[in-house]
Amino acid sequence: MASTVKTILRSLQGSPKAPGDVVAETRLPRYLVLASFRCLEELGFIKTLYSKGSYKLYVLTERGEQFLEEDEIPSTLPQEVGEVAA
């Protein structure tokens, strides 16, 4: 599940996206992306930027950015160690 969260958050880095955009980009199941969006918004990792009817655009929050930065493997580790740790 942690890798799913990271994948979704990384997809939102740099530009706002609708859940459908994330599904298309990551090829994760739609139900999983939608459920994750609800949880991530409640946790404050993403927020709604635009909403009209059932269409919503989400953006990564500062808290979401910090989570990705803190959760990354330090770049000072050799590549082989980073691959084993992941």
Secondary structure as GFF3:
##gff-version 3
##sequence-region A 1 86
A	DSSP	alpha_helix	2	12	.	.	.	ID=ss1
A	DSSP	alpha_helix	19	26	.	.	.	ID=ss2
A	DSSP	alpha_helix	30	43	.	.	.	ID=ss3
A	DSSP	beta_strand	46	52	.	.	.	ID=ss4
A	DSSP	beta_strand	55	60	.	.	.	ID=ss5
A	DSSP	alpha_helix	62	71	.	.	.	ID=ss6
A	DSSP	alpha_helix	79	85	.	.	.	ID=ss7
###
